Amino acid sequence: MSAATALRVVGSRPLVHLVDSPVAIRLLQVELLSAKQTYTAIAAKAQVSSSTVSNIASGVTRWPRLETIIRILSALGWEVVAKRKE
């Protein structure tokens, strides 16, 4: 089981179950492209570089670390919850 299997992201939309990295990365790209904030502002909130945010949004960075995905989603107003499967 991958580390992302038990990760769920809670936002204004229904729960999104992040089963694998491509799902998480695509969710992040969609959120970045629809954000009403600059990449610089998002990066500052996420404590990552603005080039990291830009590269993920544009697809230049194809496999960002899970920690980076979580930081940016949190900066975009998502609540990230990890739960052990029962």
C-alpha positions, 0 to 999 in steps of 0.5 A: 500500500502506498502512503497516499492510499489512506490520504483524503483531502477535504475541501468545499467539494466532496471528499477526494480519495488520493489513491495514487500520485497521478490523482493527487498531482492532477487535483493539484494542477486543476486547483492551481490553474483555477486559483484566484491567487498568484503563484507567488502568494500560494508559494508563500503560504505553502512555504515553497518557491513560486517556481515550484508552484509554477512548474507543478501547474504547468506540468514541468514538474511531473512528480512532486513530493507528497509533502509539496502537494499537501503544502500547496493544497493546504495553502489553497484552503484544503484540509488534508487528513490521513487516516488508518484504514479500518 
